[in-house]
């Protein structure tokens, strides 16, 4: 049976001392970025995992990090996947911790977890109460607040710039008449996209047939297109997600309208079925896994008192497909 790789094996492959490998995994000061990267690359090649129990006995560090989500919330799996991968690359293990909804109970539970010293750091994608004052060896708490307590997007992912990009492209294709179906306006992301739509209509001198508040469902797209008069065409419809966009495409088809000739449609989220629709749907990818990776690397940098990682600028990306095109001359 093959033996589990050791820190000595990692040191040999990376061309460093065994103590340097240990310093990398305990966050010791004085290790250059190049050396740390060489050690982590060698560890990945060998599938090396540090002995966390031994580390804790030697250094009083547990090698454990917690990702905090609210009780009862749908888990943001792609964020967790990105955060977990970044932590593992740095030699940590990650556990998901839920906190109570009640603010007083939440603050009490967080204080209890911090005082227990089971975790070296806490990463939260929702707001956290102010942690107790730092003491010697107290865990680092990083709240990036990408979601509110109801898991509505509030942070980086509210960026509505893709709406501008979509509308500018549609205008270049010749569209002058637009309609926007929003998500529920208690979602900050829906408000941001609505505001971007309105501002772009004004800036480009476009004609807007209105802003209709929807509910993220396909029915919202069906109803929006069903309500249009025959003389509305040609038209570009900006939907808040792919389900609303799919409903709009179905309603257009039932009315005998061509997509994209009569009606160009854009979505958001790029769900699995979007590329398989007829026509395939132009949509926006939100790279939540990348955000999780970046947020976890911020926490680890804070733990190790290192320079924070540079913020990525490409959390969103438009995927251009068949559902948009030049408007048909009627």
Order of alpha helices (4+ residues) and beta strands (2+ residues): alpha-alpha-alpha-alpha-beta-alpha-beta-alpha-beta-beta-alpha-beta-alpha-beta-alpha-beta-alpha-beta-beta-alpha-beta
